[in-house]
Amino acid sequence: MEQESFYVVWNQRGGNPIKRHNTCEEARQEARRLSQENPCIEFFVLRAVEGITYREDPWRIRSFCKK
């Protein structure tokens, strides 16, 4: 079942992304804000393409890409 994708902002030096952004532009704005607060650190806007959860059946896979 396809769902709406979401975006996160990530950098190599930091921890895991903690906020989902509904649009690429929202994530871009957040990346700009973070880069201003952290000069010389590169931030990446990433788009979710799939979510996988291990369960007893054993996998739940959610696709965020149109096939």
mmCIF file as Biopython writes it, N, C-alpha, C and O atoms, coordinates in Angstrom:
data_model
#
loop_
_atom_site.group_PDB
_atom_site.id
_atom_site.type_symbol
_atom_site.label_atom_id
_atom_site.label_alt_id
_atom_site.label_comp_id
_atom_site.label_asym_id
_atom_site.label_entity_id
_atom_site.label_seq_id
_atom_site.pdbx_PDB_ins_code
_atom_site.Cartn_x
_atom_site.Cartn_y
_atom_site.Cartn_z
_atom_site.occupancy
_atom_site.B_iso_or_equiv
_atom_site.auth_seq_id
_atom_site.auth_asym_id
_atom_site.pdbx_PDB_model_num
ATOM 1   N N  . MET A ? 1  ? 0.839  -1.173  0.000   1.0 0.0 1  A 1 
ATOM 2   C CA . MET A ? 1  ? 0.000  0.000   0.000   1.0 0.0 1  A 1 
ATOM 3   C C  . MET A ? 1  ? 0.889  1.243   0.000   1.0 0.0 1  A 1 
ATOM 4   O O  . MET A ? 1  ? 1.702  1.430   0.905   1.0 0.0 1  A 1 
ATOM 5   N N  . GLU A ? 2  ? 0.733  2.078   -1.005  1.0 0.0 2  A 1 
ATOM 6   C CA . GLU A ? 2  ? 1.555  3.285   -1.111  1.0 0.0 2  A 1 
ATOM 7   C C  . GLU A ? 2  ? 1.027  4.381   -0.208  1.0 0.0 2  A 1 
ATOM 8   O O  . GLU A ? 2  ? -0.181 4.589   -0.095  1.0 0.0 2  A 1 
ATOM 9   N N  . GLN A ? 3  ? 1.957  5.083   0.437   1.0 0.0 3  A 1 
ATOM 10  C CA . GLN A ? 3  ? 1.615  6.201   1.301   1.0 0.0 3  A 1 
ATOM 11  C C  . GLN A ? 3  ? 2.386  7.420   0.853   1.0 0.0 3  A 1 
ATOM 12  O O  . GLN A ? 3  ? 3.309  7.319   0.045   1.0 0.0 3  A 1 
ATOM 13  N N  . GLU A ? 4  ? 2.009  8.574   1.378   1.0 0.0 4  A 1 
ATOM 14  C CA . GLU A ? 4  ? 2.730  9.793   1.075   1.0 0.0 4  A 1 
ATOM 15  C C  . GLU A ? 4  ? 4.131  9.719   1.680   1.0 0.0 4  A 1 
ATOM 16  O O  . GLU A ? 4  ? 4.299  9.326   2.834   1.0 0.0 4  A 1 
ATOM 17  N N  . SER A ? 5  ? 5.116  10.095  0.901   1.0 0.0 5  A 1 
ATOM 18  C CA . SER A ? 5  ? 6.479  10.123  1.380   1.0 0.0 5  A 1 
ATOM 19  C C  . SER A ? 5  ? 6.672  11.312  2.321   1.0 0.0 5  A 1 
ATOM 20  O O  . SER A ? 5  ? 5.813  12.189  2.418   1.0 0.0 5  A 1 
ATOM 21  N N  . PHE A ? 6  ? 7.785  11.327  2.995   1.0 0.0 6  A 1 
ATOM 22  C CA . PHE A ? 6  ? 8.142  12.448  3.853   1.0 0.0 6  A 1 
ATOM 23  C C  . PHE A ? 6  ? 9.637  12.687  3.726   1.0 0.0 6  A 1 
ATOM 24  O O  . PHE A ? 6  ? 10.346 11.893  3.108   1.0 0.0 6  A 1 
ATOM 25  N N  . TYR A ? 7  ? 10.115 13.774  4.308   1.0 0.0 7  A 1 
ATOM 26  C CA . TYR A ? 7  ? 11.505 14.187  4.177   1.0 0.0 7  A 1 
ATOM 27  C C  . TYR A ? 7  ? 12.110 14.391  5.560   1.0 0.0 7  A 1 
ATOM 28  O O  . TYR A ? 7  ? 11.406 14.723  6.514   1.0 0.0 7  A 1 
ATOM 29  N N  . VAL A ? 8  ? 13.420 14.190  5.659   1.0 0.0 8  A 1 
ATOM 30  C CA . VAL A ? 8  ? 14.157 14.459  6.887   1.0 0.0 8  A 1 
ATOM 31  C C  . VAL A ? 8  ? 15.447 15.191  6.516   1.0 0.0 8  A 1 
ATOM 32  O O  . VAL A ? 8  ? 15.888 15.163  5.367   1.0 0.0 8  A 1 
ATOM 33  N N  . VAL A ? 9  ? 16.037 15.847  7.515   1.0 0.0 9  A 1 
ATOM 34  C CA . VAL A ? 9  ? 17.317 16.529  7.336   1.0 0.0 9  A 1 
ATOM 35  C C  . VAL A ? 9  ? 18.353 15.780  8.161   1.0 0.0 9  A 1 
ATOM 36  O O  . VAL A ? 9  ? 18.114 15.440  9.319   1.0 0.0 9  A 1 
ATOM 37  N N  . TRP A ? 10 ? 19.496 15.528  7.555   1.0 0.0 10 A 1 
ATOM 38  C CA . TRP A ? 10 ? 20.535 14.702  8.182   1.0 0.0 10 A 1 
ATOM 39  C C  . TRP A ? 10 ? 21.915 15.283  7.898   1.0 0.0 10 A 1 
ATOM 40  O O  . TRP A ? 10 ? 22.130 15.915  6.864   1.0 0.0 10 A 1 
ATOM 41  N N  . ASN A ? 11 ? 22.849 15.063  8.826   1.0 0.0 11 A 1 
ATOM 42  C CA . ASN A ? 11 ? 24.245 15.370  8.566   1.0 0.0 11 A 1 
ATOM 43  C C  . ASN A ? 11 ? 25.111 14.280  9.167   1.0 0.0 11 A 1 
ATOM 44  O O  . ASN A ? 11 ? 24.698 13.602  10.108  1.0 0.0 11 A 1 
ATOM 45  N N  . GLN A ? 12 ? 26.297 14.108  8.636   1.0 0.0 12 A 1 
ATOM 46  C CA . GLN A ? 12 ? 27.166 13.002  9.046   1.0 0.0 12 A 1 
ATOM 47  C C  . GLN A ? 12 ? 27.635 13.112  10.487  1.0 0.0 12 A 1 
ATOM 48  O O  . GLN A ? 12 ? 27.914 12.090  11.115  1.0 0.0 12 A 1 
ATOM 49  N N  . ARG A ? 13 ? 27.728 14.298  11.021  1.0 0.0 13 A 1 
ATOM 50  C CA . ARG A ? 13 ? 28.272 14.501  12.364  1.0 0.0 13 A 1 
ATOM 51  C C  . ARG A ? 13 ? 27.229 14.368  13.462  1.0 0.0 13 A 1 
ATOM 52  O O  . ARG A ? 13 ? 27.573 14.173  14.627  1.0 0.0 13 A 1 
ATOM 53  N N  . GLY A ? 14 ? 25.955 14.473  13.096  1.0 0.0 14 A 1 
ATOM 54  C CA . GLY A ? 14 ? 24.903 14.510  14.110  1.0 0.0 14 A 1 
ATOM 55  C C  . GLY A ? 14 ? 24.252 13.166  14.357  1.0 0.0 14 A 1 
ATOM 56  O O  . GLY A ? 14 ? 24.685 12.136  13.841  1.0 0.0 14 A 1 
ATOM 57  N N  . GLY A ? 15 ? 23.210 13.203  15.152  1.0 0.0 15 A 1 
ATOM 58  C CA . GLY A ? 15 ? 22.451 12.000  15.451  1.0 0.0 15 A 1 
ATOM 59  C C  . GLY A ? 15 ? 21.418 11.719  14.382  1.0 0.0 15 A 1 
ATOM 60  O O  . GLY A ? 15 ? 21.470 12.282  13.288  1.0 0.0 15 A 1 
ATOM 61  N N  . ASN A ? 16 ? 20.498 10.864  14.699  1.0 0.0 16 A 1 
ATOM 62  C CA . ASN A ? 16 ? 19.437 10.509  13.758  1.0 0.0 16 A 1 
ATOM 63  C C  . ASN A ? 16 ? 18.462 11.672  13.582  1.0 0.0 16 A 1 
ATOM 64  O O  . ASN A ? 16 ? 18.261 12.451  14.514  1.0 0.0 16 A 1 
ATOM 65  N N  . PRO A ? 17 ? 17.856 11.798  12.406  1.0 0.0 17 A 1 
ATOM 66  C CA . PRO A ? 17 ? 16.820 12.822  12.231  1.0 0.0 17 A 1 
ATOM 67  C C  . PRO A ? 17 ? 15.663 12.567  13.185  1.0 0.0 17 A 1 
ATOM 68  O O  . PRO A ? 17 ? 15.314 11.416  13.446  1.0 0.0 17 A 1 
ATOM 69  N N  . ILE A ? 18 ? 15.070 13.629  13.702  1.0 0.0 18 A 1 
ATOM 70  C CA . ILE A ? 18 ? 13.976 13.456  14.667  1.0 0.0 18 A 1 
ATOM 71  C C  . ILE A ? 18 ? 12.668 14.077  14.194  1.0 0.0 18 A 1 
ATOM 72  O O  . ILE A ? 18 ? 11.626 13.848  14.808  1.0 0.0 18 A 1 
ATOM 73  N N  . LYS A ? 19 ? 12.697 14.851  13.125  1.0 0.0 19 A 1 
ATOM 74  C CA . LYS A ? 19 ? 11.477 15.505  12.647  1.0 0.0 19 A 1 
ATOM 75  C C  . LYS A ? 19 ? 11.183 15.107  11.205  1.0 0.0 19 A 1 
ATOM 76  O O  . LYS A ? 19 ? 12.071 15.101  10.353  1.0 0.0 19 A 1 
ATOM 77  N N  . ARG A ? 20 ? 9.930  14.777  10.951  1.0 0.0 20 A 1 
ATOM 78  C CA . ARG A ? 20 ? 9.456  14.519  9.596   1.0 0.0 20 A 1 
ATOM 79  C C  . ARG A ? 20 ? 8.954  15.821  9.006   1.0 0.0 20 A 1 
ATOM 80  O O  . ARG A ? 20 ? 8.306  16.616  9.687   1.0 0.0 20 A 1 
ATOM 81  N N  . HIS A ? 21 ? 9.257  16.033  7.736   1.0 0.0 21 A 1 
ATOM 82  C CA . HIS A ? 21 ? 8.752  17.203  7.016   1.0 0.0 21 A 1 
ATOM 83  C C  . HIS A ? 21 ? 7.844  16.693  5.907   1.0 0.0 21 A 1 
ATOM 84  O O  . HIS A ? 21 ? 8.196  15.754  5.192   1.0 0.0 21 A 1 
ATOM 85  N N  . ASN A ? 22 ? 6.686  17.306  5.763   1.0 0.0 22 A 1 
ATOM 86  C CA . ASN A ? 22 ? 5.715  16.852  4.772   1.0 0.0 22 A 1 
ATOM 87  C C  . ASN A ? 22 ? 6.103  17.202  3.349   1.0 0.0 22 A 1 
ATOM 88  O O  . ASN A ? 22 ? 5.695  16.522  2.407   1.0 0.0 22 A 1 
ATOM 89  N N  . THR A ? 23 ? 6.891  18.260  3.183   1.0 0.0 23 A 1 
ATOM 90  C CA . THR A ? 23 ? 7.293  18.664  1.837   1.0 0.0 23 A 1 
ATOM 91  C C  . THR A ? 23 ? 8.806  18.826  1.773   1.0 0.0 23 A 1 
ATOM 92  O O  . THR A ? 23 ? 9.478  19.020  2.786   1.0 0.0 23 A 1 
ATOM 93  N N  . CYS A ? 24 ? 9.310  18.740  0.562   1.0 0.0 24 A 1 
ATOM 94  C CA . CYS A ? 24 ? 10.736 18.946  0.347   1.0 0.0 24 A 1 
ATOM 95  C C  . CYS A ? 24 ? 11.124 20.372  0.727   1.0 0.0 24 A 1 
ATOM 96  O O  . CYS A ? 24 ? 12.194 20.591  1.294   1.0 0.0 24 A 1 
ATOM 97  N N  . GLU A ? 25 ? 10.277 21.328  0.426   1.0 0.0 25 A 1 
ATOM 98  C CA . GLU A ? 25 ? 10.584 22.731  0.742   1.0 0.0 25 A 1 
ATOM 99  C C  . GLU A ? 25 ? 10.693 22.960  2.248   1.0 0.0 25 A 1 
ATOM 100 O O  . GLU A ? 25 ? 11.562 23.707  2.697   1.0 0.0 25 A 1 
ATOM 101 N N  . GLU A ? 26 ? 9.820  22.324  3.034   1.0 0.0 26 A 1 
ATOM 102 C CA . GLU A ? 26 ? 9.924  22.434  4.498   1.0 0.0 26 A 1 
ATOM 103 C C  . GLU A ? 26 ? 11.274 21.907  4.970   1.0 0.0 26 A 1 
ATOM 104 O O  . GLU A ? 26 ? 11.923 22.522  5.816   1.0 0.0 26 A 1 
ATOM 105 N N  . ALA A ? 27 ? 11.690 20.782  4.429   1.0 0.0 27 A 1 
ATOM 106 C CA . ALA A ? 27 ? 12.975 20.193  4.808   1.0 0.0 27 A 1 
ATOM 107 C C  . ALA A ? 27 ? 14.132 21.083  4.355   1.0 0.0 27 A 1 
ATOM 108 O O  . ALA A ? 27 ? 15.118 21.225  5.079   1.0 0.0 27 A 1 
ATOM 109 N N  . ARG A ? 28 ? 14.027 21.675  3.183   1.0 0.0 28 A 1 
ATOM 110 C CA . ARG A ? 28 ? 15.069 22.607  2.706   1.0 0.0 28 A 1 
ATOM 111 C C  . ARG A ? 28 ? 15.211 23.799  3.648   1.0 0.0 28 A 1 
ATOM 112 O O  . ARG A ? 28 ? 16.322 24.215  3.977   1.0 0.0 28 A 1 
ATOM 113 N N  . GLN A ? 29 ? 14.088 24.335  4.070   1.0 0.0 29 A 1 
ATOM 114 C CA . GLN A ? 29 ? 14.136 25.469  4.998   1.0 0.0 29 A 1 
ATOM 115 C C  . GLN A ? 29 ? 14.811 25.076  6.306   1.0 0.0 29 A 1 
ATOM 116 O O  . GLN A ? 29 ? 15.598 25.844  6.859   1.0 0.0 29 A 1 
ATOM 117 N N  . GLU A ? 30 ? 14.507 23.891  6.794   1.0 0.0 30 A 1 
ATOM 118 C CA . GLU A ? 30 ? 15.138 23.407  8.023   1.0 0.0 30 A 1 
ATOM 119 C C  . GLU A ? 30 ? 16.636 23.189  7.818   1.0 0.0 30 A 1 
ATOM 120 O O  . GLU A ? 30 ? 17.435 23.512  8.697   1.0 0.0 30 A 1 
ATOM 121 N N  . ALA A ? 31 ? 17.022 22.641  6.664   1.0 0.0 31 A 1 
ATOM 122 C CA . ALA A ? 31 ? 18.449 22.445  6.368   1.0 0.0 31 A 1 
ATOM 123 C C  . ALA A ? 31 ? 19.170 23.791  6.312   1.0 0.0 31 A 1 
ATOM 124 O O  . ALA A ? 31 ? 20.292 23.912  6.802   1.0 0.0 31 A 1 
ATOM 125 N N  . ARG A ? 32 ? 18.544 24.785  5.726   1.0 0.0 32 A 1 
ATOM 126 C CA . ARG A ? 32 ? 19.144 26.129  5.685   1.0 0.0 32 A 1 
ATOM 127 C C  . ARG A ? 32 ? 19.317 26.695  7.085   1.0 0.0 32 A 1 
ATOM 128 O O  . ARG A ? 32 ? 20.364 27.252  7.414   1.0 0.0 32 A 1 
ATOM 129 N N  . ARG A ? 33 ? 18.281 26.549  7.909   1.0 0.0 33 A 1 
ATOM 130 C CA . ARG A ? 33 ? 18.341 27.053  9.281   1.0 0.0 33 A 1 
ATOM 131 C C  . ARG A ? 33 ? 19.473 26.382  10.058  1.0 0.0 33 A 1 
ATOM 132 O O  . ARG A ? 33 ? 20.258 27.045  10.736  1.0 0.0 33 A 1 
ATOM 133 N N  . LEU A ? 34 ? 19.541 25.062  9.946   1.0 0.0 34 A 1 
ATOM 134 C CA . LEU A ? 34 ? 20.588 24.319  10.653  1.0 0.0 34 A 1 
ATOM 135 C C  . LEU A ? 34 ? 21.981 24.683  10.152  1.0 0.0 34 A 1 
ATOM 136 O O  . LEU A ? 34 ? 22.922 24.792  10.939  1.0 0.0 34 A 1 
ATOM 137 N N  . SER A ? 35 ? 22.106 24.871  8.845   1.0 0.0 35 A 1 
ATOM 138 C CA . SER A ? 35 ? 23.429 25.203  8.309   1.0 0.0 35 A 1 
ATOM 139 C C  . SER A ? 35 ? 23.870 26.598  8.740   1.0 0.0 35 A 1 
ATOM 140 O O  . SER A ? 35 ? 25.067 26.835  8.908   1.0 0.0 35 A 1 
ATOM 141 N N  . GLN A ? 36 ? 22.942 27.517  8.921   1.0 0.0 36 A 1 
ATOM 142 C CA . GLN A ? 36 ? 23.299 28.840  9.431   1.0 0.0 36 A 1 
ATOM 143 C C  . GLN A ? 36 ? 23.766 28.762  10.875  1.0 0.0 36 A 1 
ATOM 144 O O  . GLN A ? 36 ? 24.674 29.490  11.276  1.0 0.0 36 A 1 
ATOM 145 N N  . GLU A ? 37 ? 23.158 27.891  11.650  1.0 0.0 37 A 1 
ATOM 146 C CA . GLU A ? 37 ? 23.549 27.726  13.054  1.0 0.0 37 A 1 
ATOM 147 C C  . GLU A ? 37 ? 24.830 26.906  13.201  1.0 0.0 37 A 1 
ATOM 148 O O  . GLU A ? 37 ? 25.478 26.952  14.247  1.0 0.0 37 A 1 
ATOM 149 N N  . ASN A ? 38 ? 25.195 26.162  12.167  1.0 0.0 38 A 1 
ATOM 150 C CA . ASN A ? 38 ? 26.360 25.271  12.204  1.0 0.0 38 A 1 
ATOM 151 C C  . ASN A ? 38 ? 27.202 25.469  10.947  1.0 0.0 38 A 1 
ATOM 152 O O  . ASN A ? 38 ? 27.188 24.622  10.054  1.0 0.0 38 A 1 
ATOM 153 N N  . PRO A ? 39 ? 27.940 26.588  10.869  1.0 0.0 39 A 1 
ATOM 154 C CA . PRO A ? 39 ? 28.722 26.856  9.659   1.0 0.0 39 A 1 
ATOM 155 C C  . PRO A ? 39 ? 29.696 25.720  9.338   1.0 0.0 39 A 1 
ATOM 156 O O  . PRO A ? 39 ? 30.232 25.075  10.240  1.0 0.0 39 A 1 
ATOM 157 N N  . CYS A ? 40 ? 29.912 25.490  8.067   1.0 0.0 40 A 1 
ATOM 158 C CA . CYS A ? 40 ? 30.849 24.496  7.536   1.0 0.0 40 A 1 
ATOM 159 C C  . CYS A ? 40 ? 30.390 23.052  7.709   1.0 0.0 40 A 1 
ATOM 160 O O  . CYS A ? 40 ? 31.145 22.128  7.408   1.0 0.0 40 A 1 
ATOM 161 N N  . ILE A ? 41 ? 29.173 22.845  8.184   1.0 0.0 41 A 1 
ATOM 162 C CA . ILE A ? 41 ? 28.628 21.485  8.282   1.0 0.0 41 A 1 
ATOM 163 C C  . ILE A ? 41 ? 27.566 21.350  7.196   1.0 0.0 41 A 1 
ATOM 164 O O  . ILE A ? 41 ? 26.676 22.192  7.080   1.0 0.0 41 A 1 
ATOM 165 N N  . GLU A ? 42 ? 27.664 20.290  6.405   1.0 0.0 42 A 1 
ATOM 166 C CA . GLU A ? 42 ? 26.730 20.063  5.312   1.0 0.0 42 A 1 
ATOM 167 C C  . GLU A ? 42 ? 25.521 19.275  5.795   1.0 0.0 42 A 1 
ATOM 168 O O  . GLU A ? 42 ? 25.661 18.258  6.475   1.0 0.0 42 A 1 
ATOM 169 N N  . PHE A ? 43 ? 24.342 19.749  5.441   1.0 0.0 43 A 1 
ATOM 170 C CA . PHE A ? 43 ? 23.092 19.080  5.778   1.0 0.0 43 A 1 
ATOM 171 C C  . PHE A ? 43 ? 22.439 18.567  4.502   1.0 0.0 43 A 1 
ATOM 172 O O  . PHE A ? 43 ? 22.492 19.224  3.463   1.0 0.0 43 A 1 
ATOM 173 N N  . PHE A ? 44 ? 21.826 17.399  4.586   1.0 0.0 44 A 1 
ATOM 174 C CA . PHE A ? 44 ? 21.216 16.745  3.434   1.0 0.0 44 A 1 
ATOM 175 C C  . PHE A ? 44 ? 19.712 16.622  3.649   1.0 0.0 44 A 1 
ATOM 176 O O  . PHE A ? 44 ? 19.256 16.317  4.751   1.0 0.0 44 A 1 
ATOM 177 N N  . VAL A ? 45 ? 18.950 16.861  2.591   1.0 0.0 45 A 1 
ATOM 178 C CA . VAL A ? 45 ? 17.508 16.627  2.604   1.0 0.0 45 A 1 
ATOM 179 C C  . VAL A ? 45 ? 17.294 15.237  2.001   1.0 0.0 45 A 1 
ATOM 180 O O  . VAL A ? 45 ? 17.658 14.985  0.853   1.0 0.0 45 A 1 
ATOM 181 N N  . LEU A ? 46 ? 16.707 14.352  2.782   1.0 0.0 46 A 1 
ATOM 182 C CA . LEU A ? 46 ? 16.488 12.969  2.360   1.0 0.0 46 A 1 
ATOM 183 C C  . LEU A ? 46 ? 14.994 12.684  2.269   1.0 0.0 46 A 1 
ATOM 184 O O  . LEU A ? 46 ? 14.206 13.173  3.078   1.0 0.0 46 A 1 
ATOM 185 N N  . ARG A ? 47 ? 14.620 11.891  1.277   1.0 0.0 47 A 1 
ATOM 186 C CA . ARG A ? 47 ? 13.223 11.496  1.078   1.0 0.0 47 A 1 
ATOM 187 C C  . ARG A ? 47 ? 13.071 10.020  1.421   1.0 0.0 47 A 1 
ATOM 188 O O  . ARG A ? 47 ? 13.856 9.185   0.972   1.0 0.0 47 A 1 
ATOM 189 N N  . ALA A ? 48 ? 12.062 9.708   2.214   1.0 0.0 48 A 1 
ATOM 190 C CA . ALA A ? 48 ? 11.779 8.313   2.561   1.0 0.0 48 A 1 
ATOM 191 C C  . ALA A ? 48 ? 11.236 7.591   1.337   1.0 0.0 48 A 1 
ATOM 192 O O  . ALA A ? 48 ? 10.347 8.097   0.652   1.0 0.0 48 A 1 
ATOM 193 N N  . VAL A ? 49 ? 11.772 6.410   1.065   1.0 0.0 49 A 1 
ATOM 194 C CA . VAL A ? 49 ? 11.267 5.611   -0.047  1.0 0.0 49 A 1 
ATOM 195 C C  . VAL A ? 49 ? 10.601 4.324   0.444   1.0 0.0 49 A 1 
ATOM 196 O O  . VAL A ? 49 ? 9.794  3.728   -0.269  1.0 0.0 49 A 1 
ATOM 197 N N  . GLU A ? 50 ? 10.936 3.903   1.646   1.0 0.0 50 A 1 
ATOM 198 C CA . GLU A ? 50 ? 10.343 2.680   2.162   1.0 0.0 50 A 1 
ATOM 199 C C  . GLU A ? 50 ? 10.513 2.625   3.672   1.0 0.0 50 A 1 
ATOM 200 O O  . GLU A ? 50 ? 11.520 3.094   4.203   1.0 0.0 50 A 1 
ATOM 201 N N  . GLY A ? 51 ? 9.542  2.060   4.361   1.0 0.0 51 A 1 
ATOM 202 C CA . GLY A ? 51 ? 9.621  1.820   5.800   1.0 0.0 51 A 1 
ATOM 203 C C  . GLY A ? 51 ? 9.464  0.334   6.062   1.0 0.0 51 A 1 
ATOM 204 O O  . GLY A ? 51 ? 8.555  -0.301  5.529   1.0 0.0 51 A 1 
ATOM 205 N N  . ILE A ? 52 ? 10.345 -0.223  6.881   1.0 0.0 52 A 1 
ATOM 206 C CA . ILE A ? 52 ? 10.315 -1.665  7.162   1.0 0.0 52 A 1 
ATOM 207 C C  . ILE A ? 52 ? 10.289 -1.866  8.669   1.0 0.0 52 A 1 
ATOM 208 O O  . ILE A ? 52 ? 11.075 -1.264  9.401   1.0 0.0 52 A 1 
ATOM 209 N N  . THR A ? 53 ? 9.383  -2.715  9.121   1.0 0.0 53 A 1 
ATOM 210 C CA . THR A ? 53 ? 9.262  -3.039  10.536  1.0 0.0 53 A 1 
ATOM 211 C C  . THR A ? 53 ? 9.329  -4.546  10.696  1.0 0.0 53 A 1 
ATOM 212 O O  . THR A ? 53 ? 8.623  -5.269  9.994   1.0 0.0 53 A 1 
ATOM 213 N N  . TYR A ? 54 ? 10.162 -5.034  11.603  1.0 0.0 54 A 1 
ATOM 214 C CA . TYR A ? 54 ? 10.209 -6.467  11.873  1.0 0.0 54 A 1 
ATOM 215 C C  . TYR A ? 54 ? 9.125  -6.794  12.889  1.0 0.0 54 A 1 
ATOM 216 O O  . TYR A ? 54 ? 9.037  -6.179  13.952  1.0 0.0 54 A 1 
ATOM 217 N N  . ARG A ? 55 ? 8.298  -7.781  12.534  1.0 0.0 55 A 1 
ATOM 218 C CA . ARG A ? 55 ? 7.234  -8.246  13.411  1.0 0.0 55 A 1 
ATOM 219 C C  . ARG A ? 55 ? 7.232  -9.765  13.369  1.0 0.0 55 A 1 
ATOM 220 O O  . ARG A ? 55 ? 8.129  -10.374 12.785  1.0 0.0 55 A 1 
ATOM 221 N N  . GLU A ? 56 ? 6.242  -10.373 13.976  1.0 0.0 56 A 1 
ATOM 222 C CA . GLU A ? 56 ? 6.173  -11.827 14.018  1.0 0.0 56 A 1 
ATOM 223 C C  . GLU A ? 56 ? 5.854  -12.453 12.677  1.0 0.0 56 A 1 
ATOM 224 O O  . GLU A ? 56 ? 6.086  -13.650 12.502  1.0 0.0 56 A 1 
ATOM 225 N N  . ASP A ? 57 ? 5.332  -11.698 11.719  1.0 0.0 57 A 1 
ATOM 226 C CA . ASP A ? 57 ? 4.850  -12.323 10.484  1.0 0.0 57 A 1 
ATOM 227 C C  . ASP A ? 57 ? 5.797  -12.345 9.284   1.0 0.0 57 A 1 
ATOM 228 O O  . ASP A ? 57 ? 5.221  -12.661 8.243   1.0 0.0 57 A 1 
ATOM 229 N N  . PRO A ? 58 ? 7.004  -12.111 9.174   1.0 0.0 58 A 1 
ATOM 230 C CA . PRO A ? 58 ? 7.964  -11.375 9.984   1.0 0.0 58 A 1 
ATOM 231 C C  . PRO A ? 58 ? 8.170  -9.927  9.561   1.0 0.0 58 A 1 
ATOM 232 O O  . PRO A ? 58 ? 8.772  -9.178  10.331  1.0 0.0 58 A 1 
ATOM 233 N N  . TRP A ? 59 ? 7.714  -9.479  8.398   1.0 0.0 59 A 1 
ATOM 234 C CA . TRP A ? 59 ? 8.037  -8.122  7.960   1.0 0.0 59 A 1 
ATOM 235 C C  . TRP A ? 59 ? 6.791  -7.332  7.610   1.0 0.0 59 A 1 
ATOM 236 O O  . TRP A ? 59 ? 5.814  -7.880  7.100   1.0 0.0 59 A 1 
ATOM 237 N N  . ARG A ? 60 ? 6.838  -6.057  7.888   1.0 0.0 60 A 1 
ATOM 238 C CA . ARG A ? 60 ? 5.831  -5.104  7.415   1.0 0.0 60 A 1 
ATOM 239 C C  . ARG A ? 60 ? 6.590  -4.096  6.566   1.0 0.0 60 A 1 
ATOM 240 O O  . ARG A ? 60 ? 7.511  -3.443  7.058   1.0 0.0 60 A 1 
ATOM 241 N N  . ILE A ? 61 ? 6.219  -3.962  5.306   1.0 0.0 61 A 1 
ATOM 242 C CA . ILE A ? 61 ? 6.914  -3.052  4.392   1.0 0.0 61 A 1 
ATOM 243 C C  . ILE A ? 61 ? 5.921  -2.039  3.867   1.0 0.0 61 A 1 
ATOM 244 O O  . ILE A ? 61 ? 4.862  -2.402  3.354   1.0 0.0 61 A 1 
ATOM 245 N N  . ARG A ? 62 ? 6.263  -0.765  3.994   1.0 0.0 62 A 1 
ATOM 246 C CA . ARG A ? 62 ? 5.434  0.321   3.480   1.0 0.0 62 A 1 
ATOM 247 C C  . ARG A ? 62 ? 6.221  1.002   2.369   1.0 0.0 62 A 1 
ATOM 248 O O  . ARG A ? 62 ? 7.345  1.452   2.589   1.0 0.0 62 A 1 
ATOM 249 N N  . SER A ? 63 ? 5.648  1.079   1.200   1.0 0.0 63 A 1 
ATOM 250 C CA . SER A ? 63 ? 6.308  1.717   0.068   1.0 0.0 63 A 1 
ATOM 251 C C  . SER A ? 63 ? 5.886  3.176   -0.028  1.0 0.0 63 A 1 
ATOM 252 O O  . SER A ? 63 ? 4.705  3.504   0.092   1.0 0.0 63 A 1 
ATOM 253 N N  . PHE A ? 64 ? 6.877  4.053   -0.247  1.0 0.0 64 A 1 
ATOM 254 C CA . PHE A ? 64 ? 6.614  5.465   -0.449  1.0 0.0 64 A 1 
ATOM 255 C C  . PHE A ? 64 ? 6.894  5.864   -1.902  1.0 0.0 64 A 1 
ATOM 256 O O  . PHE A ? 64 ? 6.839  7.047   -2.237  1.0 0.0 64 A 1 
ATOM 257 N N  . CYS A ? 65 ? 7.190  4.900   -2.758  1.0 0.0 65 A 1 
ATOM 258 C CA . CYS A ? 65 ? 7.515  5.170   -4.166  1.0 0.0 65 A 1 
ATOM 259 C C  . CYS A ? 65 ? 6.435  4.618   -5.071  1.0 0.0 65 A 1 
ATOM 260 O O  . CYS A ? 65 ? 5.867  3.558   -4.805  1.0 0.0 65 A 1 
ATOM 261 N N  . LYS A ? 66 ? 6.160  5.331   -6.125  1.0 0.0 66 A 1 
ATOM 262 C CA . LYS A ? 66 ? 5.246  4.806   -7.131  1.0 0.0 66 A 1 
ATOM 263 C C  . LYS A ? 66 ? 6.001  3.817   -7.980  1.0 0.0 66 A 1 
ATOM 264 O O  . LYS A ? 66 ? 7.141  4.069   -8.371  1.0 0.0 66 A 1 
ATOM 265 N N  . LYS A ? 67 ? 5.379  2.693   -8.271  1.0 0.0 67 A 1 
ATOM 266 C CA . LYS A ? 67 ? 6.052  1.653   -9.046  1.0 0.0 67 A 1 
ATOM 267 C C  . LYS A ? 67 ? 5.589  1.670   -10.472 1.0 0.0 67 A 1 
ATOM 268 O O  . LYS A ? 67 ? 6.048  0.862   -11.279 1.0 0.0 67 A 1 
#
